[in-house]
Amino acid sequence: MRYGLCMAGNGDETGAGGESAGWLDHVCERLKAKVEEAVQAVCDAPPPTSLAEAEKLARAAGVIARSAKAVDGLMSRPERKTEEDEMGGEHFDPEEDERLRAELCGHHERLDRILEEKRAEAAERARAKAGGAPLAGGETPD
């Protein structure tokens, strides 16, 4: 047994490359044509006249949608060769990264301040409630 034969995406036996991928693409194209025929049949159907007919049509549409998704999942995808491609093909921009990092830090600091204020208010309420004294704003504890 070859090393990596059972590893995901390795070897023709997995359907990931070579002749298998071409064969699978051919099968997918045929299945895609059949799904399109089914879509056309549902679209050409007369409007339902009863609840039972409407439910039957809705079930058929659901089956077709799931089938279309399954066929799409079988389609081979182009191989990604670089780290940049694995990141979705987007280019890394250090300036954008720094801007986003600064924005995130600003939001984090703002949330920390809010949390500190809420904790201080809760502690003040707890002290006032324990001592029966009014709060700083003239409020009375719960």
Secondary structure, 3 states (H helix, E strand, C coil): CCCCCCCCCCCHHHCCCHHHHHHHHHHHHHHHHHHHHHHHHHHHCCCCCCHHHHHHHHHHHHHHHHHHHHHHHHCCCCCCCCHHHHCCCCCCCHHHHHHHHHHHHHHHHHHHHHHHHHHHHHHHHHHHHHHCCCCCCCCCCC
